[in-house]
């Protein structure tokens, strides 16, 4: 139900398309600019495309701005609906086309000093997220203010993620997958014509409880493009088409497709790592801790040994939205 989507944030020069440092020698940079940018928007309701509105409701940072986080509320208007009280099945409110349901989403940005890219984390709630409510406007405003530079925000490259996962994770299961039956199985069950209706067959090797399988170095060579998957492990009389690894890293379970790393979804399910508050959303301290640790995991791929202090020293909350707030449709107009 709760998940975090990681993005790679960088700034490029329009002259040569090269990345530029995100910090200057005086400790100022994109993060300090972003903090002011979001602070200026704190509590203000802004319109977004497709009948959406957005509002920064919380902004926090550590002492040197290398870690910044907050909450962005966003909601959609333009349709009528009845809100039913699940305790008594009565309609408690009839939502008008001018009203928007403002859902809070966590976000964070981690940028070590002297780095050329940072990790942006955007929370997702069920199937909803805030990328479209935050990034296009942020990118446009930055590009207008800083002529000659471009803000890049991209999903972390799946292949890089796959290599990082394979390096740091424990292998819990190894799955060899084929579109054909092994000959021994075909000979034993051929009379039942199973192959006519089968999709795949798998040979699965699982680790003992609380144990891990040894890593096969050739899989990293496949991800690096220096070896063909079928040459890593050969099986007599059975050709497998793909290999999947069930991994556990930092208490999180992930599966990577060695043959198709581009299919890896970087989004991390954190439902079991956070406590659900009385409002139905993850507790702030829990989601902040998970996001900070996840960001560090990604950053250490390129910046090993670099540490970021995630202790917050500045925190500001926007006032609650007044019951007399202007309806979303009027704001949009």
Order of alpha helices (4+ residues) and beta strands (2+ residues): beta-beta-alpha-beta-beta-beta-beta-beta-beta-beta-alpha-beta-alpha-beta-alpha-beta-alpha-beta-beta-beta-alpha-beta-alpha
